[in-house]
Amino acid sequence: MKFIRTLFALAVVALVSAGCGGDPVPIPPDSRSTCRQLGWMCGVDDYGTSCGGCSSGRTCNSGTCVGSPPICSCAGRICGNDNCGNPCGTCPSGQSCSAAGACVAAATDPCNAMASTCGGCTPLAGCGWCGATSRCVTVNTACTGPASGICSGGWACNPTDCPAPPAACRSCRSNADCGSGGQCGRRSCDGFAACYASATSSCNTIDGAACPAVAAYRSCTSTSQCAAGSACIPAIEGVSDRVCAASCAVSSECPPVPSTVGATPYCFNNRCSLGCTAPGQCPSDMTCRMGSTGYLYCL
């Protein structure tokens, strides 16, 4: 009798499991998740429990992830990205990146035709500035980049995103101190370094300080005529003529001279001198003279 009852119980379990008409019977909430019962790796079970997700590029089909994930590679691409968001390179100005990762002639962009600077581009509706290519381009819907291609750096959507303009005639140590477009150079009258907006610009004052009464390398009678850090000292050995000599540690710290002047500024004994090798190399109001030690100087 015990054996018969056992067989009857097993039969009932089998019928319950099979359900009516062959339809699966939902597993009670207190039983194991359908995910485990069915061996699903993704999707959602009968009770709304997630069975897991698939990696990028793959989709879930009946609990199984299908499709191949993207291959992160820049092979064969010189621009764009590697399918995983990492840049493969940028195109030169005037070119754009194709879907295949090649640089092609850029299509005419209405934004680029309207502005050529970040400050002029970003106030325009639908336009953004790419600092990497120095171009004003049409933006995507979120204004996080160009509508086509990528911007590898210096992206600006709003005027406040633009780099600060060069602080002209502000003291500096390197170009990094001068903002976008600025360059750190030395003023010829005293050698003080300042931010210049362009190679042709000039600085009458640096941090409010004007050029000294007597410029570097020029004749003087007292140190008070020279720039701060300079001294009125004999120009060359064995002569009484004195010039304003700036202090220095290396020759690159000496006040520059125009490119048309053949004489060369150099640092000697922590003072800047203007050396020459032949007549005609010095500024027009100076001559190339030899000192007692045989060295030639502009005086």
Secondary structure, 3 states (H helix, E strand, C coil): CHHHHHHHHHHHHHHHHHCCCCCCCCCCCCCCCHHHHHCCCCEECCCCCEEECCCCCCEEECCEEECCCCCCCCCCCCCEECCCCCEEECCCCCEEECCCCCEEECCCCHHHHHCCCHHHHCCCCCEEEECCCCEEEEECCCCCCECCCCCCCCEECCHHHCCCCCCCCCECCCHHHHCCCCEEEECCCCCCEEEECCCCCCCCEECCEECCCCCCCCECCCHHHCCCCEEEEECCCCCCCEEEEEECCCHHHCCCCCCCCCCEEEEECCEEEEECCCCCCCCCCCCEEECCCCCEEEC
